[in-house]
């Protein structure tokens, strides 16, 4: 659709849509929901909320309202579990300063939960995934590996301390990354979720007309993740994420195949991938650390457009 006030739509596969209301105010809108990724209903609600709110933060916005989206097999489960999901989601929304206005619930064969979130941003301060510039430094604000962790957990093969670390990261609000990237004058950002780091980085590279180069050794991951990779605890999305970028990515040298898999792992409520001017990288890292981000990792750089969108090695 076209409209003079539609500032960000679907053209570059960005994290949220942005619609201008006035010269100084624009709406940021997004929606996300998914089946349980952990057994604890309260934590599941927290993760789902943090994940949905993240799209607004990735655009540089401030979440203001949220609507519950629920699919629930009420003919098989009582409502206590659903109440705990709502409680967890509400806790994250309150922490974000967003008001839950209501929502919609349908009977479904499996549980699904998430939010439609509306935020606000100044039209001239939007951070999109299409503004990365050659010379920018790439920063990641959360560790990778949540797909491996949750898959292993479903098979009762995940160490408790590893699951706890992943849950703590998944419920962390990306407001920390949003504040840091704004302070550092970031040129572009996207949150890393279902398409994995490679998929979301590919969309940033395509939207910006550049090539992103990653250093595999510098990708942050939860302690113990590599053992899960060797155990082949892959999500169903791993294969499709790899296929999505294969024609547009070049692996250089003789990369560790275990580290390569971090590129394709589908993340739940992952961190922000941010393109930062090199002169401001210390501001970005310092702000992330001061805010308690679960990662503050320099993982690569932005190059002029090459023959491929992504390079990793």
Backbone as CSV, one residue per row, in Angstrom:
resi,resn,N_x,N_y,N_z,CA_x,CA_y,CA_z,C_x,C_y,C_z
1,UNK,0.836,-1.192,0.000,0.000,0.000,0.000,0.874,1.246,0.000
2,UNK,0.335,2.328,-0.539,1.067,3.588,-0.578,0.263,4.666,0.115
3,UNK,0.979,5.522,0.821,0.367,6.632,1.542,1.507,7.579,1.906
4,UNK,1.333,8.876,1.740,2.435,9.796,2.036,2.899,9.741,3.490
5,UNK,2.037,9.246,4.380,2.405,9.158,5.788,2.952,7.785,6.179
6,UNK,2.972,6.840,5.251,3.552,5.530,5.522,5.068,5.654,5.401
7,UNK,5.744,5.702,6.533,7.189,5.948,6.542,7.998,4.663,6.438
8,UNK,7.506,3.587,7.030,8.170,2.288,6.932,7.099,1.235,6.714
9,UNK,7.185,0.542,5.580,6.246,-0.533,5.294,6.986,-1.851,5.160
10,UNK,6.616,-2.625,4.150,7.179,-3.961,4.006,8.342,-4.036,3.019
11,UNK,8.698,-2.925,2.402,9.657,-2.957,1.298,11.002,-3.562,1.680
12,UNK,11.504,-3.271,2.880,12.823,-3.769,3.288,12.731,-4.802,4.401
13,UNK,11.545,-5.385,4.597,11.357,-6.433,5.612,11.785,-5.939,6.989
14,UNK,11.388,-4.716,7.328,11.794,-4.143,8.608,10.989,-4.761,9.749
15,UNK,11.344,-4.377,10.985,10.777,-5.032,12.169,9.361,-4.578,12.487
16,UNK,9.007,-3.363,12.117,7.673,-2.831,12.420,7.303,-1.809,11.359
17,UNK,6.018,-1.531,11.263,5.552,-0.481,10.383,5.513,0.850,11.114
18,UNK,5.736,1.939,10.388,5.712,3.275,10.995,4.809,4.172,10.157
19,UNK,3.873,4.833,10.831,2.913,5.719,10.165,2.937,7.084,10.843
20,UNK,3.170,8.136,10.058,3.274,9.494,10.591,1.901,10.070,10.907
21,UNK,1.752,10.587,12.130,0.534,11.282,12.542,0.684,12.793,12.395
22,UNK,1.839,13.295,12.829,2.151,14.719,12.708,3.626,14.840,12.336
23,UNK,4.109,16.054,12.197,5.518,16.260,11.880,6.433,15.804,13.009
24,UNK,5.881,15.620,14.208,6.700,15.252,15.355,6.285,13.933,16.007
25,UNK,5.332,13.227,15.396,4.832,12.015,16.040,4.432,10.971,15.001
26,UNK,4.912,9.748,15.213,4.551,8.641,14.332,4.239,7.401,15.162
27,UNK,3.334,6.576,14.638,2.987,5.300,15.261,3.942,4.216,14.776
28,UNK,4.361,3.374,15.701,5.125,2.168,15.374,4.237,0.980,15.719
29,UNK,3.978,0.102,14.752,3.050,-1.004,14.999,3.658,-2.338,14.577
30,UNK,3.407,-3.363,15.420,3.942,-4.686,15.165,3.051,-5.726,15.813
31,UNK,3.221,-6.982,15.415,2.471,-8.086,16.010,3.346,-9.334,15.978
32,UNK,3.317,-10.117,17.058,4.091,-11.351,17.105,3.504,-12.283,18.153
33,UNK,3.406,-13.560,17.815,2.958,-14.570,18.775,3.484,-15.925,18.332
34,UNK,3.594,-16.872,19.286,4.158,-18.180,18.969,3.789,-19.183,20.057
35,UNK,3.963,-20.484,19.790,3.704,-21.511,20.803,4.736,-21.442,21.923
36,UNK,4.512,-22.161,23.026,5.457,-22.123,24.144,6.856,-22.580,23.753
37,UNK,7.843,-21.865,24.264,9.239,-22.249,24.050,9.873,-22.764,25.341
38,UNK,9.192,-22.593,26.455,9.636,-23.112,27.757,8.425,-23.686,28.480
39,UNK,8.674,-24.482,29.516,7.592,-25.150,30.228,6.882,-24.244,31.233
40,UNK,7.591,-23.290,31.799,7.016,-22.407,32.816,6.094,-21.391,32.139
41,UNK,4.791,-21.392,32.456,3.866,-20.490,31.757,4.158,-19.019,32.024
42,UNK,4.602,-18.686,33.229,4.912,-17.294,33.549,6.090,-16.800,32.705
43,UNK,7.144,-17.606,32.623,8.314,-17.237,31.823,7.948,-17.170,30.352
44,UNK,7.137,-18.115,29.897,6.667,-18.078,28.513,5.966,-16.756,28.209
45,UNK,5.114,-16.309,29.109,4.447,-15.029,28.923,5.429,-13.872,28.878
46,UNK,6.433,-13.912,29.751,7.455,-12.872,29.741,8.220,-12.843,28.419
47,UNK,8.607,-14.021,27.958,9.372,-14.112,26.713,8.548,-13.603,25.532
48,UNK,7.283,-14.026,25.467,6.429,-13.597,24.365,6.258,-12.083,24.350
49,UNK,6.110,-11.492,25.530,5.954,-10.042,25.610,7.240,-9.325,25.210
50,UNK,8.374,-9.759,25.755,9.650,-9.126,25.413,9.915,-9.224,23.919
51,UNK,9.554,-10.352,23.328,9.746,-10.561,21.901,8.894,-9.594,21.077
52,UNK,7.635,-9.431,21.440,6.756,-8.532,20.691,7.160,-7.070,20.872
53,UNK,7.529,-6.695,22.084,7.948,-5.323,22.347,9.235,-4.970,21.600
54,UNK,10.051,-5.984,21.346,11.360,-5.760,20.750,11.296,-5.064,19.401
55,UNK,10.268,-5.359,18.613,10.172,-4.741,17.291,10.058,-3.224,17.368
56,UNK,9.373,-2.735,18.382,9.254,-1.288,18.560,10.604,-0.695,18.958
57,UNK,11.295,-1.373,19.871,12.616,-0.898,20.284,13.591,-0.872,19.106
58,UNK,13.500,-1.868,18.227,14.413,-1.941,17.090,14.258,-0.751,16.155
59,UNK,13.075,-0.129,16.149,12.837,1.050,15.313,13.206,2.347,16.019
60,UNK,13.701,2.234,17.259,14.015,3.418,18.046,12.823,3.980,18.773
61,UNK,11.721,3.215,18.841,10.480,3.713,19.423,10.278,3.350,20.879
62,UNK,9.162,3.835,21.426,8.771,3.597,22.811,7.414,2.908,22.815
63,UNK,7.335,1.660,23.309,6.036,0.965,23.352,5.050,1.703,24.257
64,UNK,3.798,1.778,23.817,2.773,2.467,24.600,1.581,1.576,24.936
65,UNK,1.096,0.780,23.989,-0.068,-0.073,24.251,0.164,-1.457,23.665
66,UNK,-0.570,-2.428,24.214,-0.465,-3.800,23.726,-1.821,-4.474,23.802
67,UNK,-2.053,-5.408,22.889,-3.266,-6.221,22.865,-2.873,-7.687,22.890
68,UNK,-3.445,-8.449,23.834,-3.174,-9.885,23.905,-3.681,-10.595,22.653
69,UNK,-2.917,-11.558,22.179,-3.346,-12.467,21.118,-3.159,-13.886,21.637
70,UNK,-4.248,-14.654,21.708,-4.192,-15.952,22.383,-4.909,-17.023,21.576
71,UNK,-4.258,-18.162,21.403,-4.908,-19.384,20.984,-4.765,-20.372,22.132
72,UNK,-5.854,-21.026,22.537,-5.777,-21.839,23.761,-6.729,-23.028,23.683
73,UNK,-6.237,-24.241,23.982,-7.097,-25.436,23.966,-7.849,-25.592,25.285
74,UNK,-8.875,-24.768,25.478,-9.570,-24.771,26.765,-10.344,-26.064,27.009
75,UNK,-10.505,-26.885,25.988,-11.148,-28.177,26.188,-10.167,-29.217,26.728
76,UNK,-8.867,-28.866,26.773,-7.853,-29.785,27.269,-7.133,-29.261,28.506
77,UNK,-7.034,-27.955,28.635,-6.311,-27.352,29.752,-7.217,-26.408,30.519
78,UNK,-7.002,-26.326,31.846,-7.783,-25.363,32.624,-7.178,-23.969,32.437
79,UNK,-7.793,-22.997,33.069,-7.388,-21.618,32.839,-6.274,-21.139,33.765
80,UNK,-5.838,-21.985,34.694,-4.747,-21.573,35.577,-3.476,-21.316,34.776
81,UNK,-3.196,-22.204,33.818,-2.002,-22.056,32.993,-2.087,-20.772,32.179
82,UNK,-3.266,-20.486,31.639,-3.450,-19.281,30.840,-3.277,-18.034,31.702
83,UNK,-3.774,-18.095,32.921,-3.615,-16.960,33.826,-2.162,-16.641,34.109
84,UNK,-1.348,-17.684,34.256,0.075,-17.471,34.494,0.774,-16.876,33.262
85,UNK,0.334,-17.284,32.088,0.884,-16.686,30.858,0.579,-15.194,30.831
86,UNK,-0.685,-14.851,31.097,-1.076,-13.439,31.120,-0.259,-12.657,32.152
87,UNK,-0.048,-13.265,33.323,0.702,-12.587,34.385,2.131,-12.276,33.937
88,UNK,2.777,-13.261,33.306,4.147,-13.042,32.848,4.227,-11.967,31.786
89,UNK,3.306,-12.007,30.836,3.293,-10.981,29.800,3.023,-9.600,30.362
90,UNK,2.091,-9.529,31.309,1.745,-8.233,31.902,2.923,-7.645,32.667
91,UNK,3.713,-8.501,33.319,4.875,-8.006,34.059,5.858,-7.314,33.129
92,UNK,6.121,-7.918,31.957,7.051,-7.310,31.008,6.483,-6.031,30.401
93,UNK,5.187,-6.029,30.116,4.565,-4.822,29.559,4.616,-3.676,30.562
94,UNK,4.338,-3.981,31.834,4.426,-2.927,32.861,5.842,-2.386,32.950
95,UNK,6.821,-3.278,32.930,8.213,-2.853,33.011,8.574,-1.961,31.824
96,UNK,8.002,-2.264,30.661,8.257,-1.470,29.463,7.476,-0.159,29.448
97,UNK,6.530,0.001,30.382,5.697,1.197,30.392,4.560,1.145,29.398
98,UNK,4.223,-0.067,28.921,3.124,-0.235,27.965,1.859,-0.685,28.688
99,UNK,0.728,-0.207,28.227,-0.572,-0.515,28.836,-1.275,-1.580,27.993
100,UNK,-1.714,-2.662,28.642,-2.482,-3.692,27.942,-3.937,-3.253,27.892
101,UNK,-4.459,-3.096,26.689,-5.810,-2.567,26.499,-6.879,-3.659,26.464
102,UNK,-6.466,-4.892,26.239,-7.415,-5.991,26.081,-6.808,-7.018,25.160
103,UNK,-7.614,-7.550,24.245,-7.060,-8.513,23.306,-8.126,-9.418,22.734
104,UNK,-7.685,-10.549,22.204,-8.609,-11.486,21.572,-8.114,-12.908,21.808
105,UNK,-9.035,-13.781,22.168,-8.710,-15.171,22.473,-9.569,-16.089,21.623
106,UNK,-8.950,-17.125,21.046,-9.690,-18.115,20.274,-9.313,-19.509,20.756
107,UNK,-10.219,-20.444,20.586,-9.900,-21.839,20.873,-8.985,-22.361,19.772
108,UNK,-7.940,-23.085,20.181,-6.971,-23.595,19.220,-6.488,-24.963,19.676
109,UNK,-5.894,-25.706,18.761,-5.390,-27.032,19.102,-4.120,-26.959,19.931
110,UNK,-3.398,-25.847,19.849,-2.194,-25.663,20.659,-2.175,-24.245,21.209
111,UNK,-1.389,-24.058,22.246,-1.268,-22.737,22.858,-0.444,-21.831,21.946
112,UNK,-0.936,-20.615,21.777,-0.168,-19.558,21.116,-0.411,-18.274,21.903
113,UNK,0.634,-17.466,22.029,0.483,-16.232,22.797,1.447,-15.175,22.285
114,UNK,0.991,-13.947,22.307,1.825,-12.822,21.945,1.024,-11.535,22.020
115,UNK,1.508,-10.515,21.330,0.880,-9.198,21.415,0.917,-8.464,20.077
116,UNK,-0.073,-7.625,19.879,0.009,-6.540,18.914,0.407,-5.304,19.713
117,UNK,1.509,-4.696,19.343,2.081,-3.594,20.128,2.102,-2.320,19.294
118,UNK,1.731,-1.220,19.921,1.808,0.101,19.304,2.756,0.971,20.114
119,UNK,3.669,1.639,19.422,4.595,2.546,20.073,4.621,3.887,19.375
120,UNK,5.465,4.766,19.879,5.608,6.112,19.323,7.073,6.376,19.016
121,UNK,7.309,7.187,17.980,8.655,7.598,17.633,8.567,8.918,16.882
122,UNK,9.607,9.734,16.985,9.671,10.949,16.183,9.968,10.561,14.742
123,UNK,9.243,11.107,13.770,9.460,10.701,12.370,10.888,10.863,11.871
124,UNK,11.639,11.793,12.448,13.007,12.009,12.003,14.031,11.218,12.818
125,UNK,13.540,10.414,13.768,14.460,9.639,14.612,14.220,8.139,14.498
126,UNK,13.591,7.726,13.426,13.356,6.303,13.197,14.678,5.625,12.851
127,UNK,14.897,4.474,13.451,16.059,3.655,13.090,15.528,2.455,12.314
128,UNK,15.892,2.345,11.043,15.414,1.247,10.213,16.536,0.235,9.987
129,UNK,16.216,-0.836,9.265,17.250,-1.814,8.921,17.924,-1.464,7.598
130,UNK,17.604,-0.304,7.030,18.070,0.034,5.681,19.048,1.205,5.652
131,UNK,19.670,1.526,6.801,20.549,2.691,6.824,22.012,2.389,7.087
132,UNK,22.402,1.115,7.085,23.798,0.768,7.356,24.718,1.360,6.290
133,UNK,25.898,1.843,6.724,26.835,2.508,5.821,28.194,1.816,5.872
134,UNK,28.900,1.766,4.748,30.258,1.200,4.767,31.110,1.882,5.832
135,UNK,31.830,1.070,6.582,32.639,1.580,7.683,31.989,1.404,9.034
136,UNK,30.659,1.219,9.065,29.983,0.996,10.335,30.473,-0.291,10.996
137,UNK,30.383,-0.305,12.306,30.726,-1.480,13.100,29.437,-2.189,13.505
138,UNK,29.429,-3.510,13.468,28.250,-4.292,13.823,28.328,-4.767,15.265
139,UNK,27.254,-4.510,16.014,27.190,-4.868,17.432,25.976,-5.742,17.673
140,UNK,26.131,-6.766,18.497,25.028,-7.644,18.889,24.822,-7.530,20.390
141,UNK,23.540,-7.399,20.808,23.256,-7.061,22.209,22.751,-8.222,23.060
142,UNK,22.615,-9.404,22.490,22.276,-10.606,23.255,23.029,-11.791,22.669
143,UNK,23.314,-12.811,23.489,23.970,-14.010,22.945,23.045,-14.766,22.009
144,UNK,23.650,-15.570,21.145,22.923,-16.448,20.243,22.776,-17.830,20.872
145,UNK,21.779,-18.576,20.374,21.649,-19.965,20.799,20.331,-20.352,21.418
146,UNK,19.361,-19.433,21.470,18.102,-19.783,22.142,17.364,-20.920,21.431
147,UNK,17.519,-21.021,20.116,16.865,-22.112,19.407,17.423,-23.463,19.818
148,UNK,18.745,-23.561,19.913,19.368,-24.806,20.353,18.948,-25.145,21.785
149,UNK,18.923,-24.118,22.633,18.599,-24.333,24.047,17.169,-24.832,24.220
150,UNK,16.225,-24.159,23.601,14.826,-24.559,23.794,14.535,-25.905,23.150
151,UNK,15.207,-26.212,22.039,15.025,-27.525,21.418,15.571,-28.627,22.318
152,UNK,16.757,-28.412,22.875,17.338,-29.397,23.780,16.482,-29.558,25.028
153,UNK,15.931,-28.454,25.506,15.095,-28.531,26.703,13.848,-29.371,26.467
154,UNK,13.259,-29.252,25.284,12.081,-30.056,24.962,12.396,-31.547,24.951
155,UNK,13.665,-31.862,24.740,14.091,-33.268,24.719,14.788,-33.662,26.019
156,UNK,14.596,-32.820,27.060,15.168,-33.081,28.388,16.686,-33.264,28.327
157,UNK,17.332,-32.476,27.485,18.774,-32.623,27.293,19.514,-31.302,27.462
158,UNK,18.908,-30.344,28.134,19.541,-29.036,28.335,19.926,-28.866,29.802
159,UNK,21.202,-28.564,30.087,21.602,-28.300,31.474,20.766,-27.170,32.073
160,UNK,20.314,-27.298,33.320,19.448,-26.271,33.925,20.062,-24.880,33.913
161,UNK,21.372,-24.785,34.146,22.000,-23.463,34.189,22.015,-22.811,32.811
162,UNK,22.110,-23.613,31.766,22.072,-23.076,30.405,20.670,-22.588,30.068
163,UNK,19.659,-23.349,30.442,18.275,-22.914,30.218,17.987,-21.631,30.975
164,UNK,18.465,-21.544,32.216,18.231,-20.341,33.025,18.877,-19.117,32.389
165,UNK,20.089,-19.281,31.857,20.772,-18.156,31.215,20.024,-17.705,29.967
166,UNK,19.532,-18.672,29.190,18.791,-18.318,27.982,17.477,-17.628,28.319
167,UNK,16.787,-18.112,29.345,15.526,-17.479,29.745,15.762,-16.050,30.231
168,UNK,16.822,-15.840,31.006,17.130,-14.494,31.486,17.372,-13.549,30.322
169,UNK,18.024,-14.051,29.279,18.275,-13.225,28.102,16.988,-12.975,27.321
170,UNK,16.166,-14.013,27.150,14.943,-13.872,26.354,13.950,-12.908,26.991
171,UNK,13.927,-12.823,28.327,12.961,-11.916,28.966,13.519,-10.496,29.105
172,UNK,14.805,-10.324,28.842,15.384,-8.982,28.938,14.824,-8.092,27.831
173,UNK,14.369,-6.920,28.200,13.812,-5.986,27.228,14.917,-5.356,26.388
174,UNK,14.650,-5.205,25.111,15.627,-4.571,24.228,15.613,-3.049,24.324
175,UNK,14.963,-2.527,25.344,15.084,-1.096,25.625,16.538,-0.739,25.927
176,UNK,17.293,-1.694,26.482,18.710,-1.454,26.764,19.458,-1.184,25.462
177,UNK,19.234,-2.043,24.476,19.870,-1.846,23.177,19.367,-0.604,22.471
178,UNK,18.059,-0.342,22.585,17.498,0.867,21.963,18.157,2.123,22.510
179,UNK,18.283,2.216,23.829,18.880,3.408,24.439,20.344,3.563,24.018
180,UNK,21.053,2.431,23.960,22.471,2.487,23.597,22.650,2.899,22.143
181,UNK,21.825,2.364,21.261,22.008,2.688,19.838,21.636,4.135,19.550
182,UNK,20.651,4.659,20.239,20.303,6.063,20.043,21.434,6.962,20.539
183,UNK,22.001,6.631,21.706,23.112,7.420,22.246,24.318,7.384,21.319
184,UNK,24.489,6.251,20.609,25.648,6.096,19.729,25.380,6.564,18.302
185,UNK,24.188,7.087,18.040,23.875,7.567,16.698,23.871,6.465,15.662
186,UNK,23.280,5.331,15.993,23.269,4.175,15.095,22.641,4.527,13.749
187,UNK,23.183,3.942,12.705,22.647,4.149,11.361,21.559,3.149,11.000
188,UNK,21.594,1.950,11.606,20.615,0.912,11.263,20.534,-0.091,12.404
189,UNK,19.400,-0.774,12.487,19.228,-1.806,13.511,18.118,-2.757,13.095
190,UNK,18.196,-3.962,13.612,17.126,-4.943,13.467,17.205,-5.877,14.656
191,UNK,16.080,-6.450,15.064,16.178,-7.450,16.132,16.309,-8.827,15.501
192,UNK,17.050,-9.687,16.182,17.383,-11.008,15.662,16.410,-12.018,16.248
193,UNK,15.516,-12.513,15.400,14.502,-13.448,15.875,14.459,-14.681,14.958
194,UNK,13.305,-14.982,14.400,13.090,-16.270,13.760,13.944,-16.590,12.559
195,UNK,14.402,-15.576,11.808,15.242,-15.843,10.643,16.708,-16.030,11.008
196,UNK,17.014,-15.930,12.297,18.391,-16.082,12.726,19.229,-14.863,12.388
197,UNK,20.469,-14.860,12.881,21.354,-13.724,12.623,21.571,-13.534,11.127
198,UNK,21.799,-14.622,10.400,22.073,-14.496,8.969,20.874,-13.944,8.215
199,UNK,19.677,-14.424,8.540,18.487,-13.968,7.828,18.206,-12.500,8.039
200,UNK,18.290,-12.046,9.278,18.017,-10.636,9.567,19.157,-9.746,9.055
201,UNK,20.388,-10.246,9.124,21.509,-9.491,8.577,21.390,-9.363,7.061
202,UNK,20.923,-10.416,6.404,20.713,-10.370,4.959,19.722,-9.268,4.597
203,UNK,18.644,-9.162,5.354,17.654,-8.124,5.071,18.216,-6.731,5.315
204,UNK,19.077,-6.587,6.322,19.731,-5.302,6.540,20.669,-4.967,5.378
205,UNK,21.425,-5.953,4.935,22.351,-5.722,3.832,21.615,-5.362,2.548
206,UNK,20.543,-6.084,2.251,19.774,-5.806,1.045,19.113,-4.437,1.118
207,UNK,18.512,-4.126,2.263,17.839,-2.845,2.405,18.795,-1.668,2.339
208,UNK,20.031,-1.889,2.810,21.016,-0.806,2.860,21.903,-0.742,1.630
209,UNK,21.872,-1.790,0.798,22.732,-1.815,-0.368,24.197,-1.990,-0.030
210,UNK,24.482,-2.789,1.010,25.852,-2.989,1.472,26.098,-4.483,1.668
211,UNK,27.299,-4.812,2.110,27.642,-6.177,2.507,28.039,-6.158,3.981
212,UNK,27.542,-7.135,4.725,27.906,-7.272,6.134,28.890,-8.426,6.280
213,UNK,29.982,-8.174,6.995,30.979,-9.220,7.238,31.031,-9.533,8.730
214,UNK,30.906,-10.829,9.046,30.907,-11.277,10.444,32.161,-12.079,10.748
215,UNK,32.653,-11.900,11.962,33.750,-12.719,12.480,33.134,-13.798,13.373
216,UNK,33.167,-15.026,12.900,32.487,-16.101,13.612,33.006,-16.265,15.038
217,UNK,34.299,-16.064,15.234,34.880,-16.243,16.567,34.345,-15.232,17.567
218,UNK,33.822,-14.097,17.071,33.351,-13.033,17.965,31.849,-13.095,18.245
219,UNK,31.139,-14.033,17.624,29.697,-14.128,17.869,29.460,-14.603,19.295
220,UNK,28.687,-13.868,20.081,28.428,-14.291,21.463,27.419,-15.432,21.495
221,UNK,27.643,-16.384,22.378,26.725,-17.512,22.543,26.693,-17.896,24.014
222,UNK,25.600,-18.489,24.438,25.493,-18.959,25.815,26.509,-20.077,26.064
223,UNK,27.087,-20.087,27.268,28.026,-21.145,27.621,27.328,-22.503,27.525
224,UNK,27.915,-23.398,26.769,27.321,-24.719,26.591,26.585,-24.883,25.277
225,UNK,26.423,-23.787,24.533,25.679,-23.856,23.270,26.379,-24.741,22.246
226,UNK,27.703,-24.667,22.191,28.405,-25.439,21.175,28.210,-26.941,21.367
227,UNK,28.091,-27.373,22.619,27.819,-28.793,22.862,26.445,-29.183,22.329
228,UNK,25.477,-28.287,22.428,24.145,-28.565,21.889,24.177,-28.602,20.361
229,UNK,24.993,-27.750,19.758,25.122,-27.770,18.304,25.711,-29.105,17.853
230,UNK,26.732,-29.557,18.561,27.324,-30.852,18.210,26.320,-31.984,18.400
231,UNK,25.376,-31.789,19.319,24.337,-32.781,19.534,23.171,-32.669,18.566
232,UNK,23.259,-31.711,17.636,22.265,-31.544,16.563,20.885,-31.169,17.109
233,UNK,20.838,-30.328,18.127,19.554,-29.864,18.645,19.107,-28.635,17.853
234,UNK,18.772,-28.862,16.593,18.402,-27.787,15.688,16.888,-27.596,15.685
235,UNK,16.463,-26.352,15.507,15.045,-26.074,15.316,14.655,-26.428,13.886
236,UNK,13.370,-26.496,13.639,12.899,-26.765,12.284,13.276,-25.634,11.327
237,UNK,13.516,-24.442,11.889,13.825,-23.287,11.040,15.281,-23.254,10.587
238,UNK,16.136,-24.049,11.205,17.555,-23.995,10.851,17.765,-24.235,9.359
239,UNK,17.136,-25.254,8.832,17.307,-25.598,7.418,16.796,-24.474,6.509
240,UNK,15.602,-23.963,6.811,15.035,-22.911,5.962,15.833,-21.614,6.079
241,UNK,16.348,-21.309,7.269,17.175,-20.113,7.416,18.461,-20.219,6.602
242,UNK,19.063,-21.402,6.603,20.271,-21.611,5.813,19.968,-21.448,4.320
243,UNK,18.883,-22.055,3.881,18.523,-21.973,2.466,18.194,-20.543,2.053
244,UNK,17.659,-19.766,2.976,17.252,-18.398,2.674,18.438,-17.532,2.265
245,UNK,19.618,-17.798,2.863,20.764,-16.909,2.633,21.896,-17.546,1.833
246,UNK,21.812,-18.844,1.549,22.948,-19.547,0.949,23.475,-18.860,-0.308
247,UNK,22.588,-18.463,-1.190,23.017,-17.858,-2.454,23.604,-16.472,-2.265
248,UNK,23.409,-15.883,-1.103,23.836,-14.502,-0.868,24.914,-14.401,0.198
249,UNK,25.505,-15.537,0.605,26.518,-15.518,1.653,27.743,-16.313,1.229
250,UNK,28.909,-15.789,1.587,30.158,-16.483,1.318,30.881,-16.755,2.629
251,UNK,31.266,-18.015,2.838,32.071,-18.398,3.985,33.536,-18.376,3.564
252,UNK,34.359,-17.645,4.312,35.765,-17.492,3.957,36.657,-18.334,4.847
253,UNK,37.801,-18.733,4.302,38.744,-19.535,5.055,38.204,-20.933,5.273
254,UNK,38.508,-21.493,6.416,37.998,-22.813,6.791,37.258,-22.664,8.121
255,UNK,36.051,-22.075,8.076,35.348,-21.747,9.318,34.936,-22.994,10.099
256,UNK,34.931,-22.842,11.407,34.468,-23.903,12.298,32.989,-24.157,12.006
257,UNK,32.609,-25.366,11.587,31.208,-25.625,11.249,30.257,-25.442,12.421
258,UNK,30.750,-25.609,13.636,29.903,-25.382,14.808,29.569,-23.905,14.934
259,UNK,30.571,-23.052,14.752,30.335,-21.614,14.838,29.445,-21.126,13.701
260,UNK,29.563,-21.742,12.541,28.719,-21.365,11.410,27.245,-21.558,11.741
261,UNK,26.927,-22.612,12.488,25.522,-22.886,12.811,24.884,-21.775,13.637
262,UNK,25.687,-20.988,14.348,25.136,-19.864,15.104,24.462,-18.845,14.195
263,UNK,24.892,-18.792,12.941,24.304,-17.839,12.003,22.854,-18.175,11.677
264,UNK,22.513,-19.466,11.700,21.219,-19.914,11.198,20.197,-20.199,12.291
265,UNK,20.635,-20.266,13.532,19.740,-20.646,14.621,18.625,-19.622,14.802
266,UNK,17.378,-20.088,14.772,16.233,-19.194,14.969,16.193,-18.731,16.419
267,UNK,16.233,-17.424,16.619,16.227,-16.869,17.963,14.813,-16.514,18.407
268,UNK,14.555,-16.673,19.678,13.332,-16.173,20.296,13.718,-15.010,21.197
269,UNK,13.110,-13.844,20.964,13.420,-12.645,21.744,14.930,-12.415,21.811
270,UNK,15.556,-12.431,20.626,16.990,-12.195,20.554,17.338,-10.724,20.709
271,UNK,18.611,-10.427,20.543,19.070,-9.061,20.733,18.938,-8.223,19.478
272,UNK,19.474,-7.015,19.539,19.506,-6.118,18.394,20.840,-6.255,17.681
273,UNK,20.791,-6.283,16.365,21.986,-6.160,15.530,22.027,-4.710,15.072
274,UNK,23.081,-4.003,15.425,23.128,-2.553,15.233,24.368,-2.171,14.433
275,UNK,24.178,-1.287,13.449,25.281,-0.721,12.673,25.615,0.647,13.252
276,UNK,26.814,0.766,13.823,27.202,1.949,14.586,28.388,2.634,13.914
277,UNK,28.394,3.967,13.828,29.578,4.660,13.324,30.795,4.283,14.169
278,UNK,31.937,4.004,13.552,33.094,3.507,14.320,33.556,4.456,15.416
279,UNK,33.393,5.746,15.204,33.838,6.696,16.225,32.970,6.662,17.483
280,UNK,31.784,6.025,17.386,30.876,5.980,18.534,30.755,4.587,19.147
281,UNK,31.636,3.670,18.745,31.485,2.296,19.206,31.655,2.182,20.722
282,UNK,32.552,2.976,21.305,32.743,2.901,22.757,31.508,3.370,23.508
283,UNK,30.816,4.365,22.953,29.565,4.819,23.576,28.550,3.685,23.577
284,UNK,28.432,2.989,22.445,27.486,1.887,22.338,27.801,0.784,23.345
285,UNK,29.036,0.351,23.389,29.420,-0.750,24.274,29.281,-0.348,25.736
286,UNK,29.715,0.860,26.070,29.621,1.313,27.464,28.173,1.396,27.921
287,UNK,27.291,1.896,27.060,25.881,2.003,27.435,25.241,0.629,27.594
288,UNK,25.605,-0.303,26.731,25.069,-1.664,26.857,25.500,-2.292,28.176
289,UNK,26.760,-2.168,28.499,27.264,-2.762,29.742,26.657,-2.096,30.960
290,UNK,26.532,-0.782,30.915,25.926,-0.067,32.050,24.468,-0.457,32.228
291,UNK,23.776,-0.780,31.121,22.374,-1.165,31.203,22.151,-2.614,31.558
292,UNK,23.236,-3.402,31.638,23.100,-4.806,31.986,22.736,-5.716,30.839
293,UNK,23.042,-5.321,29.607,22.745,-6.158,28.446,23.444,-7.505,28.588
294,UNK,22.774,-8.564,28.136,23.360,-9.894,28.256,24.508,-10.114,27.284
295,UNK,24.689,-9.226,26.320,25.873,-9.227,25.455,26.129,-7.809,24.979
296,UNK,27.380,-7.525,24.706,27.774,-6.240,24.122,28.968,-6.549,23.232
297,UNK,28.696,-7.208,22.111,29.750,-7.805,21.301,29.898,-7.118,19.948
298,UNK,31.104,-6.741,19.613,31.421,-6.265,18.273,31.652,-7.501,17.408
299,UNK,30.805,-7.705,16.412,30.807,-8.975,15.676,31.193,-8.844,14.202
300,UNK,31.402,-7.619,13.718,31.748,-7.477,12.308,31.721,-6.037,11.861
301,UNK,31.645,-5.864,10.543,31.647,-4.519,9.993,30.830,-4.479,8.704
302,UNK,30.537,-3.251,8.290,29.774,-3.012,7.066,30.749,-2.627,5.961
303,UNK,30.616,-3.301,4.806,31.478,-3.058,3.660,30.665,-2.469,2.511
304,UNK,31.327,-1.794,1.571,30.627,-1.465,0.323,30.097,-2.761,-0.299
305,UNK,29.078,-2.653,-1.101,28.450,-3.839,-1.665,29.455,-4.685,-2.453
306,UNK,29.493,-5.966,-2.113,30.354,-6.936,-2.783,29.483,-7.806,-3.703
307,UNK,30.005,-8.941,-4.091,29.255,-9.855,-4.939,28.196,-10.617,-4.159
308,UNK,28.273,-10.569,-2.815,27.280,-11.201,-1.945,26.872,-10.217,-0.858
309,UNK,25.749,-10.515,-0.204,25.268,-9.642,0.867,25.967,-9.900,2.191
310,UNK,26.385,-11.145,2.413,26.972,-11.540,3.688,28.290,-12.270,3.468
311,UNK,29.240,-11.977,4.351,30.509,-12.706,4.376,30.760,-13.109,5.828
312,UNK,31.177,-14.333,6.052,31.471,-14.798,7.394,32.712,-15.666,7.374
313,UNK,33.514,-15.512,8.404,34.719,-16.311,8.458,35.448,-16.138,9.769
